[in-house]
Amino acid sequence: MEMKRSILLLALFLLISHTWAVCQPDRIMFQKLTDKKGLVYAPGQKKPYTGTVFANYKNRGRRLRGEYKEGLPHGIWTYWNEEGRKERTESYKKGKKEGNWTYFDEDGIKERIESYLNDEPSGKVTTFYGNGKRERVEFYLKGNREGNWTNWYENGKKEKEEFYRKDKKIGKWTYYNEKGRRESVVSYKEDRKDGKSTYWYPNSNKKEREENWRQDLENGLWIWWDERGKKVEEGSYRNGQKHGMWARYNNHGRKMEENQWKDGELSGKSIQWDQTGNKLILKSFKADEKDGLWTWWAKSGRKQKEGNYKVGKKHGRWTFYYPNGKKKRVENYKQDKKNGKLTLWYQSGQKEREENYRNDKNHGKWTYWYENGKLEKEEEFKNGIQTGGKHYDYFGK
């Protein structure tokens, strides 16, 4: 009988010991857990850990508290800094982010709340200033930006409004200054600037400029104004390049400059005027090169000079004038080099000199006259070298 009783006691002891050995602890230090293929285990356990986990600062109190379920984070996790202030709280469901995550600054003041669903940002995300006021509100759907996003200044005034659909920018984005005045409205479509964008001066309701875009490229009319509402400049783009007529204006709204563009290159006529509307210069371009007639005028309205370019180089006749409108000099060029006859006149209109060139070198007969019209001298040149000459006195003898 005594023998049976001893055997039963021994069996009970072994059973209790075995049960103690295999029983999971319901609370354990984080550092003692072991990660195996994404699941955590308590020491000596074959099954993934379920229960509370904690960690502490050395003699400084709590560092974290959290929960595991079947080896995965589950439920609320909380972290503290060394001063004992809360740093953040996290929320999990079977190892995936789920619910609100909240972040605090070093003083324990709430600074950000994020929402998750099935491990992806989903729902509202709110950021706060140190005074507790909202700084930014964002929305997500399955990890993508979605809906209306809003920013505020610290004084509570709205800073900007953004819109997203399936993680792409859409609609009219509006920006404000700290006084609550609207600064700009920018239009988006499928994550690209598309449509009209408008900008205002910060201290008034006056427009600064209007832009037009298509698929992130400048396209259509652009206009600039000064702070008084006077137009400063306008012109059009096509596929991101200046195209068509561009004009600039002075403070009184008078046109000061006009340029023709084609696919981002100056092409056609360009004109400049002075403050009173008098024409100053006419330029001609082709494919961004000087090409065609160029003319300059004095303030009096009379021509100063005019000539032609060809592919960026002087080519053909160039004429210069005295202030009284009479010719002063006529030159001929070929590919930026003097070629052919060059004639000069006295201001009275009497011919002063005739020169001849070939490939920018003196070549041929040169003739000089006194202002009284009498012949002064004659010279002969060949390829830049003088080969002859004759002088006359004031009376042509």
ChimeraX attribute file (.defattr): number of C-alpha atoms within 10 A of each C-alpha:
attribute: neighborCount
match mode: 1-to-1
recipient: residues
	/A:1	5
	/A:2	6
	/A:3	7
	/A:4	9
	/A:5	9
	/A:6	11
	/A:7	11
	/A:8	11
	/A:9	11
	/A:10	12
	/A:11	11
	/A:12	12
	/A:13	12
	/A:14	12
	/A:15	12
	/A:16	11
	/A:17	11
	/A:18	11
	/A:19	11
	/A:20	11
	/A:21	11
	/A:22	12
	/A:23	10
	/A:24	20
	/A:25	14
	/A:26	13
	/A:27	16
	/A:28	17
	/A:29	14
	/A:30	17
	/A:31	10
	/A:32	13
	/A:33	17
	/A:34	16
	/A:35	12
	/A:36	10
	/A:37	6
	/A:38	9
	/A:39	18
	/A:40	23
	/A:41	21
	/A:42	24
	/A:43	13
	/A:44	10
	/A:45	14
	/A:46	10
	/A:47	14
	/A:48	19
	/A:49	27
	/A:50	21
	/A:51	18
	/A:52	19
	/A:53	21
	/A:54	18
	/A:55	17
	/A:56	16
	/A:57	14
	/A:58	9
	/A:59	7
	/A:60	11
	/A:61	14
	/A:62	20
	/A:63	20
	/A:64	21
	/A:65	18
	/A:66	22
	/A:67	22
	/A:68	26
	/A:69	18
	/A:70	16
	/A:71	23
	/A:72	20
	/A:73	26
	/A:74	23
	/A:75	19
	/A:76	18
	/A:77	20
	/A:78	19
	/A:79	21
	/A:80	21
	/A:81	19
	/A:82	16
	/A:83	14
	/A:84	16
	/A:85	17
	/A:86	23
	/A:87	22
	/A:88	21
	/A:89	19
	/A:90	23
	/A:91	22
	/A:92	24
	/A:93	18
	/A:94	15
	/A:95	19
	/A:96	17
	/A:97	21
	/A:98	23
	/A:99	21
	/A:100	21
	/A:101	20
	/A:102	21
	/A:103	21
	/A:104	20
	/A:105	15
	/A:106	16
	/A:107	13
	/A:108	16
	/A:109	17
	/A:110	20
	/A:111	22
	/A:112	20
	/A:113	19
	/A:114	22
	/A:115	23
	/A:116	24
	/A:117	19
	/A:118	16
	/A:119	16
	/A:120	16
	/A:121	22
	/A:122	23
	/A:123	21
	/A:124	17
	/A:125	20
	/A:126	19
	/A:127	20
	/A:128	20
	/A:129	18
	/A:130	15
	/A:131	11
	/A:132	12
	/A:133	15
	/A:134	20
	/A:135	22
	/A:136	20
	/A:137	19
	/A:138	21
	/A:139	22
	/A:140	25
	/A:141	19
	/A:142	16
	/A:143	17
	/A:144	17
	/A:145	21
	/A:146	23
	/A:147	20
	/A:148	16
	/A:149	20
	/A:150	21
	/A:151	21
	/A:152	22
	/A:153	19
	/A:154	17
	/A:155	13
	/A:156	15
	/A:157	16
	/A:158	22
	/A:159	22
	/A:160	20
	/A:161	18
	/A:162	20
	/A:163	22
	/A:164	23
	/A:165	18
	/A:166	16
	/A:167	17
	/A:168	16
	/A:169	21
	/A:170	23
	/A:171	19
	/A:172	20
	/A:173	20
	/A:174	21
	/A:175	20
	/A:176	21
	/A:177	17
	/A:178	15
	/A:179	14
	/A:180	15
	/A:181	18
	/A:182	21
	/A:183	22
	/A:184	22
	/A:185	20
	/A:186	22
	/A:187	23
	/A:188	25
	/A:189	18
	/A:190	16
	/A:191	17
	/A:192	16
	/A:193	22
	/A:194	23
	/A:195	20
	/A:196	19
	/A:197	20
	/A:198	18
	/A:199	20
	/A:200	20
	/A:201	17
	/A:202	19
	/A:203	12
	/A:204	13
	/A:205	14
	/A:206	17
	/A:207	22
	/A:208	23
	/A:209	20
	/A:210	19
	/A:211	23
	/A:212	23
	/A:213	24
	/A:214	19
	/A:215	16
	/A:216	17
	/A:217	16
	/A:218	21
	/A:219	22
	/A:220	21
	/A:221	19
	/A:222	20
	/A:223	20
	/A:224	19
	/A:225	19
	/A:226	16
	/A:227	16
	/A:228	11
	/A:229	13
	/A:230	18
	/A:231	23
	/A:232	22
	/A:233	21
	/A:234	19
	/A:235	21
	/A:236	21
	/A:237	24
	/A:238	19
	/A:239	16
	/A:240	17
	/A:241	17
	/A:242	22
	/A:243	23
	/A:244	21
	/A:245	18
	/A:246	20
	/A:247	20
	/A:248	19
	/A:249	20
	/A:250	18
	/A:251	13
	/A:252	11
	/A:253	13
	/A:254	17
	/A:255	21
	/A:256	22
	/A:257	20
	/A:258	20
	/A:259	22
	/A:260	22
	/A:261	25
	/A:262	18
	/A:263	15
	/A:264	17
	/A:265	17
	/A:266	22
	/A:267	22
	/A:268	20
	/A:269	19
	/A:270	20
	/A:271	20
	/A:272	20
	/A:273	20
	/A:274	16
	/A:275	14
	/A:276	12
	/A:277	12
	/A:278	15
	/A:279	22
	/A:280	21
	/A:281	20
	/A:282	19
	/A:283	22
	/A:284	23
	/A:285	24
	/A:286	19
	/A:287	15
	/A:288	16
	/A:289	16
	/A:290	21
	/A:291	22
	/A:292	21
	/A:293	20
	/A:294	20
	/A:295	20
	/A:296	19
	/A:297	19
	/A:298	15
	/A:299	14
	/A:300	12
	/A:301	13
	/A:302	17
	/A:303	23
	/A:304	23
	/A:305	20
	/A:306	19
	/A:307	21
	/A:308	22
	/A:309	24
	/A:310	19
	/A:311	15
	/A:312	16
	/A:313	17
	/A:314	22
	/A:315	23
	/A:316	21
	/A:317	20
	/A:318	20
	/A:319	20
	/A:320	20
	/A:321	19
	/A:322	18
	/A:323	16
	/A:324	12
	/A:325	13
	/A:326	17
	/A:327	23
	/A:328	22
	/A:329	20
	/A:330	19
	/A:331	21
	/A:332	22
	/A:333	24
	/A:334	18
	/A:335	16
	/A:336	16
	/A:337	17
	/A:338	22
	/A:339	22
	/A:340	21
	/A:341	19
	/A:342	20
	/A:343	19
	/A:344	20
	/A:345	20
	/A:346	19
	/A:347	17
	/A:348	13
	/A:349	13
	/A:350	16
	/A:351	22
	/A:352	22
	/A:353	20
	/A:354	18
	/A:355	20
	/A:356	23
	/A:357	24
	/A:358	18
	/A:359	16
	/A:360	17
	/A:361	17
	/A:362	21
	/A:363	23
	/A:364	20
	/A:365	19
	/A:366	21
	/A:367	19
	/A:368	20
	/A:369	21
	/A:370	19
	/A:371	17
	/A:372	14
	/A:373	15
	/A:374	17
	/A:375	20
	/A:376	20
	/A:377	17
	/A:378	17
	/A:379	17
	/A:380	19
	/A:381	19
	/A:382	16
	/A:383	14
	/A:384	15
	/A:385	12
	/A:386	15
	/A:387	13
	/A:388	11
	/A:389	13
	/A:390	10
	/A:391	13
	/A:392	15
	/A:393	11
	/A:394	14
	/A:395	11
	/A:396	14
	/A:397	9
